[in-house]
Amino acid sequence: MLPFSLPIFPLPSVVLFPNVFLPLHIFEPRYRQMVADALAGDRIIGMVTLRQGHEDDYEGSPPIYATGCSGLITHVEKLDDGRYNIILRGLEKFSVHSEELPAAGRQYRSAVISPIDESVRANDRDDLRRERKKLQNLLTPLFNGGLEGRLPEAMPDEDLVNALAQYLEFEPMEKLALLERHGPLARCRSMVELLEMKALVKDRAEDSGMIH
């Protein structure tokens, strides 16, 4: 169970999904402090996405999108100069209710959050399996016609969907939109639609001679 508030790590182009691993290099002083505090506690931080226009106030508290994902620090390497290399494992999606006032001496941001349950209902299992197959078929051309050994069949459907949402080369706002979808089934369907749209755009561009 997540705590009612989390330290948050806002980035412009990184989206974390449940049960997916994310390597991060921590170099800013405020986020070094955040990692040190997390390691001294429950090792959980919240990944959120910065809204457009954040550059004007990046050193302050630029606005963020309300949907994020908590992550557990599973591996950590502290470098001699105080930087960290860490690996997060996505835990639960959450919604940000409000930001907390900074505690004395704390440089990083924190927020009051509510976890969002993404458990797959029993009557959605068959639909999710079918959508997974559609997704795999769409990805086949990207792997030179062969997916065997690339996408493990034993991986649970929801974990595979989340991993692909994070690791495929979608734009950051596309990834955020996928995270915002209501659970793995809706996320998988949206990913299928997104890949179909991208394939259609590519085909039309090739037909018109825009791509050689």
N, C-alpha and C positions, 0 to 999 in steps of 0.2 A: 504494500500500500504506500502510495506517495504521501509525503508530508504536505501540509496545507500551503506551504510556501517553498519556493525553490530559488537558488541563485540562477540567474539566467545568463546565457552566453549568446548575444545577438550577433549574427553574421549576415552579410548581404547575399551570399550565394551557396549556403550550406543548409541542407534539410536532412534531418535524421528521422528514420522510420523505426517502429517497434521491432525489436529482435534483429536489428542489423548493426553491423560494426562500423565505426567511423574513426579513422585516425586523425588526430589533430596536433598541430604544433602550437604551443602556447608561449607567446613572447611578450605581450603587453603586460605591464606591471599589475594592472587591476585584475587581469585574468590569471596571472600567476598566483595572486592572492586568493582568488576564487578556487583554484585547484588545490592550493595548500589547505584551505579551510574545508573543502569537500573531503580531502584525504584524511583529515582529522575527524571527520564525522561519518556520514552515511555514504559518501563517495558518489552522490547523485547531483547532477546539474541539469538544467533545462536548456535545450537548444531552441532558439526562436529565430525568425527571419526579420531583418530590418526592412522597413518600408522604403520605397523610392524617395530620393531626396535626403537620405540619411547623411550624405557626405558633409552637409553644412553644419551638422552637430554631432559628428561621429565621436568626438572626445567627450561629449556630454551624455544625454539620454535621448537619442533620436527615437521616433516612434517605431513600434514593432507590430507585426501581425499577431493576432490573438491565439492562433493555433501553433503549438509546439510539441516537442517530444522530449521526455526525460531520458537521461542516459546515465548508466552506471560506469564509473571508471574501472575498467577491468585490468588494464596494464598501464604502468607509468614509468617513465624514465626522466629523472631530474638531471639536467645538464649543469655543468660547473658554473655557468653564468646565471643560473636561476630559471632558465627556460625549462619547459616540460615538453616531452612527447608523450601523448596519452592515447589510449584507445577507449572509446565509449561503446557500450552495447545499449542499443535502444530499449527502453522499458515500456512506457505507456505514453500515448498521446494525451495532451492536456489542453485546456483552454485557460488563457490568462484573464483573470478578473480585474486585477489592479496591481500597480507596482507599489512596493513597500518603500517607506522612507528609509534612506541609508542609515545604517547603524554607525555609531562613532567609530572612525578608523576604517570603515569598509569602503573600498573603492568601486566595487562591482555592483551590478543591479540585482534586485530580487523581486519576485512577484508572487502574489496570491493566485493559486491555480486550482482547477478542478480536473481530476483525471477523466478521460473519456474511454469508456469500455468499448473495445473493438472485438469482443468475442464473437466468433462465427456461430450463428444459430444452427441447430441440427438440420432444419429444413432448408438451409442455404448451402449445405455442403455439396450436394450434387451440382448445383448451379455454379459454385465456385470451381469445382473440378472441370466443368465444361469450359468456363471462361479461361482457366489456366491453359487448357489445350489450345484454345484460340490464340492466346498470347504467345505460346511456344511456336505455333505455326507461323505467326507473323515475324518472329525473330529468326526463323531458320535461315533466311537469306543473309542475315548479318554474320552467320557463322559458317559461311561457305557451304551451306546446304546440310550441315550436320550439327545437331545439338547434343548428340549422345556424349555423355561424360561432362558436358558443360553445365547443364541444368539438372541437378540430381533429382531423380524421380521420388526418392525417399523423403525429400524435404517437404514439410507440411505446406499446403497450398498458400496459406496466408503469409508464411515466412518467405516463400519464393516471390510472391507478389510484392511484398515490401522490399525485398532485396533488389528486385529489378527496378522498382520505382526509384530507389536511391542510386543504383549504380549505372543505369542506362543514361545516355547523354541527352537528358532533357534540360530545358532551360530552368533556372531556379524557380521562376514563378509557376512553371508547369509542375515542378516537383511539389511546391507548396500546395497547389491546387489538388494534387493527388493525395497529399497528406490530409487535406481538409475533407476529402470524401468520407462518407459514413461507413467505414469498415472495409475489409479486404475485398469483398465482392464488388462493391461500388468502385473501389479503387482499380480493381482488375478490369472492369468494364470500361472505365475511363481511359485506362492505359491502352486497351485494345483500340478504342476510338481514336486516341491520339496518334498511335502508330499507323492506323489506317489512313488518317488524314495526312500525315507526313509522307507516306508512301504515294498517295494520290498527288500531292503537290510535286513530289520528285518526278513522278511519271509525266505529269503535264509539262514540267520544265524541260525534261529530256525530249519530249515530243516536239516542243517548240524550238528546240535547238539551243536552249539557254545553258544546258549542261553538256559537255563534250567528254 
